Amino acid sequence: MNGMDKCTEHGHTFRYHCKDHDTLCCELCHIEMHKKCEDILEIKELVTEVENDDVKQILESINMQANDLVEHSDAKFHAIQTKVGSVRKEIENKKHLIEKLEERASAIKNAQTDNYDAKQQCSRKRYRVTEIYCQNHFFSWSNNTMVDTLRFD
């Protein structure tokens, strides 16, 4: 501090602050020039007061920041929970859709097998007109069933 903490008149270290005159004082200044002043305090006390005020302000700031962080994290947590719920619901809907598709794929496979079997029978035998009509109806019905199976209502 290059002597900034020393009284230029007496060369002693400042120990007091006179608030009445807004000046720093050493012990001799206090006795000689400021003993009648009403508001004179030791610098150690002022430093403690300033430090305590600073600490209080810092603690208040930390407390406010912590509260903001908690509120923000609570909001984020609830948003994530909401999103998780909607994703789970969407997954359940997709599972249901997959089950429907698997059922329809199975029905199509069965219809293909039935049609193939019927086609094989037609190529091996001679049928009467009524049998051909019934077979034609079966193929038509089977194809319509496959088309209906492919529709998504």
C-alpha positions as CSV (number, residue, x, y, z in Angstrom):
1,M,0.0,0.0,0.0
2,N,3.1,2.2,0.0
3,G,2.2,4.2,3.1
4,M,-1.4,4.7,2.3
5,D,-2.4,3.1,5.5
6,K,-0.2,5.6,7.6
7,C,-1.0,9.1,8.9
8,T,1.1,11.6,7.0
9,E,1.2,13.9,10.1
10,H,2.2,11.3,12.7
11,G,3.5,8.4,10.7
12,H,1.3,5.9,12.6
13,T,-1.0,3.3,11.0
14,F,-4.7,4.5,10.7
15,R,-6.9,2.8,13.3
16,Y,-10.0,5.0,13.2
17,H,-12.5,6.4,10.7
18,C,-14.2,9.7,11.7
19,K,-17.6,9.7,10.0
20,D,-18.2,13.3,11.1
21,H,-15.2,14.5,9.0
22,D,-15.0,11.5,6.7
23,T,-11.4,11.0,7.4
24,L,-9.0,8.3,8.6
25,C,-7.2,8.9,11.9
26,C,-4.3,7.3,13.8
27,E,-4.3,7.1,17.6
28,L,-2.8,10.5,18.0
29,C,-5.2,12.2,15.5
30,H,-8.1,10.6,17.4
31,I,-6.9,12.0,20.7
32,E,-5.7,15.4,19.3
33,M,-8.3,16.3,16.7
34,H,-11.3,14.0,16.9
35,K,-12.0,13.3,20.6
36,K,-15.1,15.4,20.5
37,C,-16.4,13.7,17.3
38,E,-19.6,11.7,17.9
39,D,-19.2,9.1,15.1
40,I,-15.7,7.6,15.2
41,L,-15.2,3.9,14.8
42,E,-12.3,1.5,14.7
43,I,-11.4,0.4,11.1
44,K,-11.5,-3.2,12.3
45,E,-15.1,-2.8,13.1
46,L,-15.9,-1.2,9.8
47,V,-14.1,-3.9,7.9
48,T,-16.1,-6.5,9.8
49,E,-19.3,-4.6,9.1
50,V,-18.4,-4.3,5.4
51,E,-17.4,-8.0,5.3
52,N,-20.6,-9.0,7.0
53,D,-22.7,-6.9,4.6
54,D,-20.8,-8.3,1.7
55,V,-21.3,-11.9,3.0
56,K,-25.0,-11.2,3.6
57,Q,-25.4,-9.9,0.0
58,I,-23.5,-12.8,-1.4
59,L,-25.6,-15.3,0.6
60,E,-28.8,-13.6,-0.5
61,S,-27.6,-13.7,-4.1
62,I,-26.7,-17.4,-3.8
63,N,-30.0,-18.1,-2.2
64,M,-31.9,-16.3,-5.0
65,Q,-29.8,-18.1,-7.6
66,A,-30.4,-21.5,-5.9
67,N,-34.2,-20.8,-5.8
68,D,-34.2,-19.9,-9.4
69,L,-32.2,-23.0,-10.2
70,V,-34.7,-25.2,-8.2
71,E,-37.7,-23.6,-9.9
72,H,-36.1,-24.0,-13.3
73,S,-35.1,-27.6,-12.7
74,D,-38.6,-28.3,-11.4
75,A,-40.1,-26.9,-14.5
76,K,-37.7,-28.9,-16.7
77,F,-38.4,-32.1,-14.6
78,H,-42.2,-31.7,-15.1
79,A,-41.7,-31.0,-18.8
80,I,-39.6,-34.2,-19.1
81,Q,-42.2,-36.2,-17.2
82,T,-44.9,-34.9,-19.5
83,K,-42.8,-35.8,-22.6
84,V,-42.0,-39.3,-21.2
85,G,-45.8,-39.8,-20.6
86,S,-46.7,-38.8,-24.1
87,V,-43.9,-40.9,-25.6
88,R,-45.0,-43.9,-23.6
89,K,-48.6,-43.4,-24.8
90,E,-47.3,-43.1,-28.4
91,I,-45.3,-46.3,-27.9
92,E,-48.4,-48.1,-26.7
93,N,-50.4,-46.9,-29.7
94,K,-47.6,-48.1,-32.0
95,K,-47.6,-51.5,-30.3
96,H,-51.3,-51.7,-30.9
97,L,-50.8,-50.8,-34.5
98,I,-48.0,-53.4,-34.8
99,E,-50.3,-56.0,-33.4
100,K,-53.0,-55.1,-35.9
101,L,-50.5,-55.2,-38.7
102,E,-49.3,-58.6,-37.6
103,E,-52.9,-60.0,-37.5
104,R,-53.5,-58.6,-41.0
105,A,-50.2,-60.0,-42.3
106,S,-51.2,-63.4,-40.9
107,A,-54.6,-63.2,-42.5
108,I,-53.1,-62.3,-45.8
109,K,-50.6,-65.2,-45.5
110,N,-53.5,-67.6,-44.8
111,A,-55.5,-66.3,-47.7
112,Q,-52.5,-66.6,-50.0
113,T,-52.0,-70.2,-48.8
114,D,-55.7,-71.0,-49.4
115,N,-55.7,-69.4,-52.8
116,Y,-52.5,-71.3,-53.8
117,D,-54.1,-74.6,-52.6
118,A,-57.3,-73.9,-54.5
119,K,-55.4,-73.0,-57.6
120,Q,-53.4,-76.2,-57.4
121,Q,-56.7,-78.2,-57.1
122,C,-58.2,-76.4,-60.1
123,S,-55.3,-77.3,-62.3
124,R,-55.4,-81.0,-61.4
125,K,-59.1,-81.7,-61.7
126,R,-61.9,-81.2,-64.1
127,Y,-64.7,-79.3,-62.5
128,R,-68.3,-78.9,-63.3
129,V,-69.7,-75.4,-64.0
130,T,-71.1,-75.1,-60.5
131,E,-67.8,-76.0,-59.0
132,I,-65.9,-73.5,-61.2
133,Y,-68.5,-70.9,-60.2
134,C,-68.0,-71.7,-56.5
135,Q,-64.2,-71.6,-56.9
136,N,-64.4,-68.3,-58.7
137,H,-66.5,-66.9,-55.8
138,F,-64.0,-68.2,-53.3
139,F,-61.1,-66.4,-55.1
140,S,-63.1,-63.2,-55.3
141,W,-64.0,-63.4,-51.7
142,S,-60.4,-64.2,-50.7
143,N,-59.0,-61.3,-52.7
144,N,-61.6,-58.9,-51.2
145,T,-60.6,-60.1,-47.8
146,M,-57.0,-59.4,-48.5
147,V,-57.9,-55.9,-49.7
148,D,-60.0,-55.3,-46.6
149,T,-57.2,-56.5,-44.4
150,L,-54.9,-53.9,-45.9
151,R,-57.2,-51.0,-45.1
152,F,-56.6,-49.0,-41.9
153,D,-59.7,-47.7,-40.4
